[in-house]
Structure formats: C-alpha cells, structure tokens
Amino acid sequence: MLKSDCRSLATLNLACFSVCLHRSILCRAVQRVLFTRALRNPTSSYVQGMNELMVPFLIAFLAEFQAVPPLELDVSEITTSQFHVAEADSYWCFCKFLGVMQNHYTFGQPGIQESCFKVKELLKRADSELYEHLTNEGVDVLHFAFRWLNCLFLREFPAKCIPRLMDTYLAEGDDLPHFIEHFCLVILLKWSAQFKEMTFQSIVSFIQNPPTKRWTVSELEIALSETHRLRTTFL
C-alpha cells in the first residue's frame, strides 16, 4: 500500500510543482519518511492519504535552498546533501503535524468518524434545508467528508493554493481538527443552492469534481475567512 501510494504520489501536487522529471527521487524520499514514521508509530502505522500530507513539507524545505516559492522549485538544482537535510526536516515536521490528529489515523480512524458526525451536526444547525435534502437523497456526510478529513482537502485544491492552506493548518495548531470541521461546512454552504436542486448522482458527481480544483488563492482566502467567522458563530 505504501509503495503504491508513493508511486502515484499526489500527481496533482508533483505535476504542478514542476518536478515531474524527478518524481522517482521525491517518491523515494517520501517513502522513507512514511516508512520510518510507521515503524516509530505502530498504533497508526501508515494510512492511505498520509502521502498527500507529506509532500508539501518536502517541497517547502527543498524550495528554501533555492530561495524561491514552492511552485518555482527546480529539483534538478538540489544537491544530495540538501535533499537529505530537507528529508530530515520534513520527517520531524510531518510527525509533529500528525500528532495533532493522531486519532484520525489509528485503527478504525475514530477521529475522522467523530469529525464527520460533527460536520453533520453543524450542517443541521447552519442549513437545515440542505441537511434534509441530502438526507432525503440518501447522501451521507461520510460519503464525502471522510476523504476531505483524511487528506485535509489537499486533493480538492490546485497546487498554487496548497502553501496557503498548509500555512493556515500549521497556524491552527491543536485546534486544527475543529477548524477543518468548520471548513467542511463552508464548502457545503458555498453551493447550498445548487445542491438543493440536485439528485443523489448529481451531488456525488459534483463533490467528486468540485469547482475548488479551479480556485485561485484569493478565493481560498475568502473561504478560510468565512471558516473563522462560522467557528465563532457555531461554537
């Protein structure tokens, strides 16, 4: 599972970071980090989707050596020693980051299950009509929120938005799980009117290919601001 995930390592992320030609180098680095963490954390070990969370750290540390934004990184200019330093730094940051959401990745992923329930309750309070429509259409929050919470939306946004998204996650610290739950709510409310006109199949298709994949950083920042507002409204 770990090897296959690393081979398909966040295709969107790698492609948009302009490092496709060096994908094998990056994959081996990510594989080593994930494998080492799995050995040192047998309770959670490796869960599919962790590779998505690892990539931004490695790219960010590699970009430091060229003093360029992550999107402008050219891996061909990175030396072996620099790569090893970035890999080590990425490992410790990645472990610290996952420590905030440890129960998201233990057996049965109870943290994600609990967060899905909270998203459902938040939606019921914020937009009862949408909640009832989704329920009547047989759409369970678990159908889409599980993937959102497992990969923290990194699959739902273009690479240009990922540094801004990760910056917010790191700033949230221990309150990150709470923030993500409200971010899920913001995404659902964004297209509430459209969802209410859709049937089960249309809703699922929409969620599998959301417009967020074409968002700009400015659009993301508006959604993040709205998340902070709703978090104070729905305590």
Disulfide bonds with the S-S distance in Angstrom:
none
